[in-house]
Amino acid sequence: MKAATKVAIATLSSILLMGSSVSLVAKAQSYEKSQEAAAKKTAEAAKPISAEEKKFIEQEIQRVKKLTQESGDMYVLYHKYPKLNSGFDISYWGGVHEFATYEDYLKKASTLKGSILQEPANLPKGYKFLSAVIEGPIEGKFVDEVRAEGKKSGKPIYVKKIDWKEAATIRIKYASGKDTLGFSKYTVDSKGSKKKGFFDDKLPKHVFPKYVFWNDGGKFEYSISTSSLDMSRKQKIEVLKAAVKK
């Protein structure tokens, strides 16, 4: 083997070994940092919560509870100590509105963006309004923002009012004797159904109420449920379409 070739091989081997050692050092440093972070997190979790912090947390929760009762507003809370909140670092107060009359429901629903549910013009005879519920969102960019702001604040509990404009869920229920008829609007999970159009539930034939779902390709799905044996699938679809106001 020529001397030049030997030198080239030796140089290449040296470079490869150096690259390998550099890679190993980088991995070791990364592992060390992750271990330090884990140890810090464990130490923080094991750190006793002071009486002052517990008192502050309780006062804030009671304050928010009162605010939601008085205003109906929605608040998102970041918990520095998840173990005091069933292991969760985020919780919600408010954002759920219940209605005993259609007029009160429509007054609130008409202020919202996006589609809402309305009393269908082809509502089967004999059915009367029973109840309605509107719920605000509990997922979205605002949750990450509250979490980041909460961590930055250093407070044992951080509270932020959320002004939402579009409902995540709407439910309306009607009744006729023992029969019930329900309509729903709900957010589709990003990993959820890719089915488009109208489709039935997969419940056994003897299980009621029966559902027909409608996915129009947007971020929401709609459904109609009934305990009546008299409504055909075609009628359910027509009533559901009339109940969705876009």
C-alpha positions in Angstrom: 0.0 0.0 0.0 1.4 3.4 -0.9 2.3 5.8 1.8 -0.2 8.5 0.6 -3.0 5.9 0.7 -2.0 5.0 4.3 -2.0 8.6 5.4 -5.4 9.2 3.8 -6.9 6.1 5.5 -5.4 7.2 8.9 -6.8 10.7 8.4 -10.2 9.4 7.5 -10.2 7.1 10.5 -9.2 9.9 12.7 -12.1 12.1 11.4 -14.6 9.2 11.8 -13.5 8.6 15.3 -13.6 12.3 16.1 -17.1 12.5 14.7 -18.1 9.5 16.7 -16.7 10.9 19.9 -18.3 14.3 19.2 -21.6 12.6 18.7 -21.3 10.6 21.9 -20.4 13.8 23.9 -23.4 15.6 22.4 -25.7 12.8 23.3 -24.2 12.6 26.8 -24.7 16.3 27.4 -28.3 16.1 26.1 -29.0 13.1 28.4 -27.4 15.0 31.3 -29.6 18.0 30.7 -32.7 15.9 30.4 -31.9 14.2 33.7 -31.3 17.6 35.4 -34.6 18.8 34.1 -36.4 15.7 35.3 -34.7 16.0 38.7 -35.7 19.6 38.9 -39.3 18.8 38.0 -39.4 16.0 40.6 -37.9 18.2 43.3 -40.5 20.9 42.4 -43.3 18.4 42.7 -42.0 17.1 46.0 -41.7 20.7 47.4 -44.2 21.3 50.1 -47.0 23.7 49.3 -47.2 26.5 51.8 -50.3 27.4 53.8 -50.3 30.8 52.1 -50.3 29.3 48.7 -53.2 26.9 49.6 -55.1 29.8 51.0 -54.5 31.9 47.8 -55.7 29.0 45.6 -58.9 28.5 47.6 -59.7 32.3 47.6 -59.1 32.5 43.8 -61.4 29.5 43.1 -64.1 30.9 45.3 -63.7 34.3 43.6 -64.0 32.8 40.1 -66.9 30.7 41.2 -68.8 33.8 42.3 -67.9 35.7 39.1 -69.3 32.9 36.9 -72.5 32.8 38.9 -73.0 36.5 38.6 -71.9 37.1 35.0 -72.0 33.8 33.2 -68.5 34.5 31.9 -66.0 31.7 31.2 -62.6 31.5 33.0 -59.6 29.2 32.4 -57.4 28.4 35.4 -53.8 27.3 35.3 -52.7 25.2 38.3 -49.1 25.3 39.3 -49.7 22.3 41.5 -51.7 19.8 39.4 -51.9 17.4 42.3 -54.3 19.8 44.0 -56.5 19.6 40.9 -56.9 15.8 40.3 -53.6 15.8 38.4 -54.6 18.4 35.8 -52.9 21.8 35.3 -55.9 23.3 33.5 -59.5 23.7 34.7 -62.6 25.7 33.6 -65.3 27.6 35.3 -68.4 28.9 33.5 -69.0 28.7 29.7 -72.1 26.5 30.1 -75.5 28.1 29.7 -78.7 26.2 30.3 -82.1 27.4 29.2 -85.6 26.4 30.2 -87.4 28.4 27.4 -86.7 28.5 23.6 -86.9 32.3 23.7 -84.1 32.6 26.2 -82.0 30.1 24.3 -82.5 31.9 21.0 -81.6 35.2 22.6 -78.2 33.9 23.5 -77.7 31.7 20.4 -78.4 34.6 18.0 -75.3 36.5 19.4 -73.0 33.7 18.5 -70.9 33.3 15.3 -71.2 30.2 13.1 -74.0 27.8 12.9 -76.7 27.4 15.6 -79.6 25.1 16.2 -83.1 26.4 15.7 -86.6 25.0 16.1 -87.3 23.4 12.7 -90.3 24.5 10.7 -91.1 20.8 10.1 -90.9 19.8 13.7 -93.3 16.8 14.2 -96.7 17.7 15.7 -97.0 17.3 19.4 -93.4 18.0 20.3 -92.7 20.9 22.7 -89.5 22.5 23.8 -87.9 20.9 26.9 -84.4 22.3 27.4 -81.3 23.7 25.7 -77.6 23.9 26.6 -74.8 26.0 25.0 -71.2 25.3 25.9 -68.1 27.3 25.2 -64.8 25.8 23.8 -62.3 24.0 26.1 -59.7 23.4 23.4 -57.8 25.8 21.2 -54.8 28.1 21.1 -56.1 30.0 24.2 -55.4 27.0 26.4 -51.7 27.0 25.5 -51.6 30.8 26.0 -53.1 30.5 29.5 -50.7 27.7 30.4 -47.7 29.8 29.2 -48.9 32.9 31.0 -49.6 30.9 34.2 -46.1 29.4 34.3 -44.6 32.9 33.7 -46.6 34.4 36.4 -45.2 32.0 39.1 -48.6 32.1 40.9 -49.9 28.9 42.5 -53.1 29.5 40.4 -53.5 31.8 37.4 -57.0 32.9 36.2 -57.9 34.3 32.8 -61.3 35.3 31.4 -62.0 33.9 28.0 -64.4 35.7 25.6 -65.7 33.1 23.1 -67.8 33.8 20.1 -68.7 30.4 18.8 -70.2 27.5 20.7 -68.3 24.2 20.9 -71.6 22.4 21.7 -75.3 23.1 21.4 -78.0 20.7 22.5 -81.8 21.2 22.2 -84.4 18.7 23.5 -88.1 18.4 22.7 -90.7 16.0 24.1 -94.1 14.6 23.2 -95.4 12.4 25.9 -92.8 9.7 26.5 -91.1 10.4 23.2 -88.0 12.6 23.1 -86.4 14.4 20.1 -83.0 15.9 20.4 -80.7 18.0 18.2 -76.9 18.5 18.8 -74.1 20.5 17.3 -70.6 19.5 18.5 -67.0 19.9 17.5 -65.4 17.2 15.4 -62.1 15.8 16.8 -59.2 16.5 14.5 -58.6 12.7 14.5 -62.2 11.9 14.5 -64.7 10.8 11.8 -63.7 11.6 8.1 -67.2 10.4 7.1 -69.2 12.9 5.1 -72.9 13.2 4.6 -75.6 11.4 6.8 -74.9 8.2 8.7 -76.6 6.2 11.4 -75.4 5.1 14.8 -74.1 1.6 15.4 -76.3 0.8 18.3 -78.2 -2.5 18.4 -81.7 -2.2 16.9 -83.4 -2.5 20.2 -81.5 0.4 21.8 -83.1 3.8 21.8 -82.8 6.7 21.2 -81.7 6.3 17.6 -79.3 8.7 16.0 -78.6 10.1 12.6 -75.4 12.1 12.2 -74.6 14.8 9.6 -71.0 15.7 8.7 -71.0 18.5 6.1 -67.2 18.6 5.9 -66.7 21.4 8.4 -65.3 21.4 11.9 -68.7 20.6 13.4 -71.1 17.6 13.2 -74.8 17.6 13.9 -77.1 14.9 15.1 -80.8 14.1 15.6 -81.9 11.5 18.2 -85.3 10.2 18.8 -87.0 7.5 20.9 -90.0 7.5 18.5 -90.6 4.5 16.3 -92.7 6.5 13.9 -90.0 8.7 12.4 -88.3 7.3 9.3 -84.7 7.9 8.5 -85.7 10.2 5.6 -87.9 12.3 8.0 -85.1 12.5 10.5 -82.7 13.9 7.9 -85.1 16.5 6.7 -85.9 17.6 10.3 -82.2 17.8 11.2 -81.4 19.8 8.1 -84.1 22.3 9.0 -82.8 22.5 12.6 -79.3 23.7 11.5 -79.1 27.4 10.8 -75.9 28.5 9.1 
